[in-house]
Amino acid sequence: MDYLKIIQDLIGQFDLSLETQRRLAYARCEEYADEHLAASENWNRFLERAAKILRVPPTRKDVAREAVAQVGDEKLHLAYSPEAGPTLVGNASGLIYLSKVLHNIASSRSSGEHSHFYYGQWPLVGTSFPLTVSLENEKWFVEHSGNNDPDSEDDSQQVPERDVPEEHVIAFQICGPAPPNLLVTPYKVYRILSVAEYNEQNEWIKGIRESTHRVRMFSFLDDAGKQRTLGLDLDDQQVVFLRKEHLEQFDAGSG
């Protein structure tokens, strides 16, 4: 398949000198992939090529799971206790299903290939923790083979807590790289439609640490006018949360 020609045809109408236009062009490539490559590993490869051309972060599809047929009675449960650590339990169908997904991930031979098992969604049952399985190369393991002392505190967790009055915040502004997979422009102000607590929603999170206790889910309209939800950490120094008076000052300055 001549990916380059297809991509060039899809993005020819966009002004690629503008980041917003590049993101819209990438969204057009996603639409093509959904229509023509939905159940294939080529979905990821095609969009990786498009992302490289358009200089935007690539999206990835969980083709490892989509390629495995479902029997219907698969059950998995991931528990954790300080004494036993993580414990994964499955019925026969669940373990066979998981083994096939793992085989597909390993067979892709592409670093970063991964599958998500989301909280409260099949095949996880009960109060199971969610699970992410990812393939990485040897370099990744070398970089992550440092101090494994469970009592040592990760410096990335020590983030100063900001005083963000959530009930008065009506807009946000990201003063850094735009989140991947979303049509969001750095430094642009986005009005907040709604705010929710983070509860393992299947939405993208702009994380700054492993802990999610300060993450809130913000709904807003992206650059294409579509309603989206984005998880933001209230202590993220790259995010400015605006109250009504801030937005009035911003609008006055813009005028």
C-alpha positions as CSV (number, residue, x, y, z in Angstrom):
1,M,0.0,0.0,0.0
2,D,1.4,3.4,-1.0
3,Y,0.8,5.2,2.3
4,L,2.6,8.4,1.1
5,K,0.4,9.0,-1.9
6,I,-2.8,8.3,0.1
7,I,-1.7,10.7,2.8
8,Q,-0.7,13.4,0.4
9,D,-4.1,13.2,-1.3
10,L,-5.9,13.4,2.1
11,I,-3.9,16.4,3.4
12,G,-3.6,18.4,0.1
13,Q,-6.3,20.9,1.0
14,F,-4.8,21.9,4.3
15,D,-2.3,24.7,5.1
16,L,0.4,22.7,6.8
17,S,2.3,25.8,8.0
18,L,-0.4,26.1,10.7
19,E,-0.5,23.7,13.6
20,T,-4.3,23.7,13.8
21,Q,-4.5,22.8,10.1
22,R,-2.0,20.0,10.6
23,R,-4.1,18.6,13.4
24,L,-7.2,18.8,11.2
25,A,-5.3,17.1,8.4
26,Y,-4.4,14.3,10.8
27,A,-8.0,14.0,11.8
28,R,-8.8,13.5,8.2
29,C,-6.2,10.7,8.0
30,E,-7.8,9.1,11.1
31,E,-11.2,9.1,9.3
32,Y,-9.6,7.3,6.3
33,A,-7.9,4.7,8.6
34,D,-11.2,4.0,10.4
35,E,-13.0,3.5,7.1
36,H,-10.4,1.4,5.3
37,L,-7.9,-0.1,7.9
38,A,-10.1,-0.5,10.9
39,A,-9.3,-4.2,11.8
40,S,-5.6,-4.2,10.7
41,E,-2.2,-3.4,12.1
42,N,-1.9,-1.1,9.1
43,W,-4.1,1.3,11.1
44,N,-1.3,2.1,13.4
45,R,1.4,2.1,10.8
46,F,-0.6,4.4,8.4
47,L,-1.2,6.9,11.2
48,E,2.4,6.8,12.4
49,R,3.4,7.8,8.9
50,A,0.8,10.5,8.7
51,A,1.9,11.8,12.2
52,K,5.5,12.0,11.1
53,I,4.7,13.9,7.9
54,L,2.3,16.3,9.8
55,R,4.6,16.7,12.9
56,V,1.8,15.8,15.3
57,P,1.7,13.1,18.0
58,P,0.4,9.8,16.6
59,T,-2.7,8.0,17.8
60,R,-2.6,4.2,18.3
61,K,-5.4,1.7,18.1
62,D,-5.7,-1.4,20.3
63,V,-5.5,-3.8,17.3
64,A,-4.0,-6.5,19.5
65,R,-7.3,-6.9,21.3
66,E,-9.6,-6.1,18.3
67,A,-8.0,-9.0,16.4
68,V,-9.0,-11.6,19.1
69,A,-12.4,-13.1,18.8
70,Q,-14.6,-12.9,21.9
71,V,-16.3,-16.0,23.3
72,G,-18.3,-13.9,25.6
73,D,-17.7,-15.5,29.0
74,E,-14.1,-14.3,29.4
75,K,-13.5,-13.1,33.0
76,L,-10.4,-11.4,34.5
77,H,-9.8,-9.9,37.9
78,L,-6.7,-7.9,39.0
79,A,-6.3,-7.4,42.7
80,Y,-3.6,-5.9,44.9
81,S,-2.6,-6.3,48.5
82,P,0.6,-5.1,50.3
83,E,1.3,-8.7,51.3
84,A,0.8,-10.5,48.0
85,G,1.2,-7.7,45.5
86,P,-0.7,-7.8,42.2
87,T,-2.8,-11.0,41.6
88,L,-4.4,-11.7,38.3
89,V,-7.2,-14.3,38.2
90,G,-9.1,-15.5,35.2
91,N,-11.4,-18.3,34.1
92,A,-10.1,-20.5,31.3
93,S,-11.7,-18.4,28.6
94,G,-10.3,-15.2,30.1
95,L,-6.7,-16.5,30.3
96,I,-6.8,-17.9,26.8
97,Y,-8.1,-14.5,25.6
98,L,-5.4,-12.7,27.5
99,S,-2.7,-15.0,26.1
100,K,-3.8,-14.3,22.5
101,V,-3.8,-10.5,23.2
102,L,-0.3,-10.8,24.6
103,H,0.9,-12.8,21.6
104,N,-0.4,-10.2,19.3
105,I,1.4,-7.4,21.2
106,A,4.6,-9.3,21.1
107,S,4.2,-10.2,17.4
108,S,3.9,-6.6,16.5
109,R,7.5,-6.0,17.4
110,S,6.7,-2.3,17.6
111,S,7.8,-0.5,20.8
112,G,4.9,1.2,22.5
113,E,2.4,-1.3,21.1
114,H,-0.1,-1.8,24.0
115,S,-3.5,-2.8,25.1
116,H,-5.8,-1.4,27.8
117,F,-8.2,-3.3,30.0
118,Y,-10.4,-0.5,31.5
119,Y,-12.0,-0.4,34.9
120,G,-15.6,-1.7,34.9
121,Q,-15.3,-2.9,31.3
122,W,-15.3,-6.4,29.9
123,P,-13.5,-8.7,30.5
124,L,-12.6,-7.2,33.9
125,V,-15.2,-8.1,36.5
126,G,-16.1,-6.8,40.0
127,T,-13.7,-4.4,41.6
128,S,-10.8,-5.4,39.4
129,F,-8.1,-2.8,38.9
130,P,-7.5,-1.7,35.3
131,L,-4.6,-3.1,33.4
132,T,-2.3,-1.9,30.7
133,V,0.1,-4.2,28.9
134,S,2.8,-2.7,26.8
135,L,5.7,-3.9,24.6
136,E,9.1,-2.1,25.0
137,N,12.6,-2.7,23.7
138,E,15.7,-3.5,25.8
139,K,16.7,0.2,25.9
140,W,13.5,0.9,27.9
141,F,14.4,-1.7,30.5
142,V,18.0,-0.4,30.8
143,E,16.6,3.1,31.5
144,H,14.1,1.7,34.1
145,S,16.4,-0.6,35.9
146,G,17.5,1.9,38.6
147,N,16.5,2.0,42.3
148,N,13.6,-0.4,43.0
149,D,13.4,0.4,46.7
150,P,9.6,0.6,47.4
151,D,10.3,2.9,50.3
152,S,12.1,5.5,48.2
153,E,9.9,8.4,47.2
154,D,9.8,9.3,43.5
155,D,10.7,13.0,43.1
156,S,8.2,13.3,40.3
157,Q,5.4,12.8,42.9
158,Q,6.6,15.8,44.9
159,V,4.7,18.5,43.0
160,P,3.7,21.7,44.8
161,E,-0.1,21.9,45.3
162,R,-1.7,24.9,43.8
163,D,-4.8,26.7,45.2
164,V,-7.3,26.2,42.4
165,P,-10.9,27.1,43.3
166,E,-12.5,24.5,41.1
167,E,-16.0,25.9,41.6
168,H,-15.0,29.2,40.1
169,V,-12.8,28.0,37.2
170,I,-14.5,28.6,33.8
171,A,-11.7,28.1,31.3
172,F,-8.2,26.7,30.9
173,Q,-5.1,27.4,28.8
174,I,-2.3,25.0,28.1
175,C,1.1,26.8,28.0
176,G,3.2,24.0,26.6
177,P,3.0,21.2,24.0
178,A,-0.6,20.4,22.9
179,P,-1.9,17.1,24.1
180,P,-1.7,14.3,21.4
181,N,-4.9,13.1,19.8
182,L,-6.8,16.3,20.5
183,L,-7.3,19.4,18.3
184,V,-6.0,21.7,21.0
185,T,-3.7,24.7,20.3
186,P,-1.1,25.8,22.9
187,Y,-1.9,29.1,24.7
188,K,-5.4,29.2,23.3
189,V,-8.2,29.7,26.0
190,Y,-10.9,27.0,26.1
191,R,-14.1,27.5,28.0
192,I,-15.0,24.7,30.3
193,L,-18.4,23.0,29.8
194,S,-18.3,20.7,32.8
195,V,-15.9,19.3,35.3
196,A,-15.9,15.7,36.8
197,E,-13.8,13.7,39.2
198,Y,-11.4,11.3,37.6
199,N,-12.7,7.7,37.9
200,E,-10.7,5.7,35.4
201,Q,-12.6,7.3,32.4
202,N,-11.4,6.2,29.0
203,E,-10.1,9.7,28.1
204,W,-6.7,11.2,27.5
205,I,-5.0,12.6,30.6
206,K,-2.2,15.2,30.6
207,G,-0.4,13.6,33.5
208,I,2.5,15.0,35.4
209,R,3.0,12.1,37.9
210,E,1.8,8.6,38.5
211,S,-0.8,9.7,41.1
212,T,-4.1,10.9,39.7
213,H,-5.6,12.3,43.0
214,R,-5.5,15.9,41.6
215,V,-6.7,15.1,38.1
216,R,-10.1,16.4,37.0
217,M,-11.9,15.7,33.8
218,F,-12.7,18.9,31.8
219,S,-15.2,18.9,28.9
220,F,-14.7,21.6,26.3
221,L,-15.0,22.4,22.5
222,D,-11.9,21.6,20.5
223,D,-10.6,23.5,17.5
224,A,-13.1,21.7,15.3
225,G,-16.0,22.7,17.5
226,K,-16.5,19.1,18.8
227,Q,-17.0,18.4,22.5
228,R,-14.1,16.7,24.1
229,T,-13.0,15.6,27.5
230,L,-9.4,16.0,28.8
231,G,-7.9,15.1,32.1
232,L,-5.8,17.9,33.7
233,D,-3.8,17.8,36.9
234,L,-4.7,20.9,39.0
235,D,-1.0,21.3,39.9
236,D,0.3,21.2,36.3
237,Q,2.4,24.3,35.9
238,Q,1.8,24.2,32.2
239,V,-1.9,24.7,32.6
240,V,-3.5,28.0,33.5
241,F,-7.0,27.8,35.1
242,L,-9.0,31.0,34.5
243,R,-11.8,32.4,36.6
244,K,-14.5,34.8,35.3
245,E,-12.5,37.9,36.2
246,H,-9.4,36.5,34.5
247,L,-11.3,35.8,31.3
248,E,-12.8,39.3,31.3
249,Q,-9.3,40.8,31.6
250,F,-8.1,38.4,28.8
251,D,-10.9,39.4,26.5
252,A,-10.4,43.1,27.2
253,G,-6.7,42.8,26.4
254,S,-7.4,40.9,23.2
255,G,-9.8,43.7,22.1
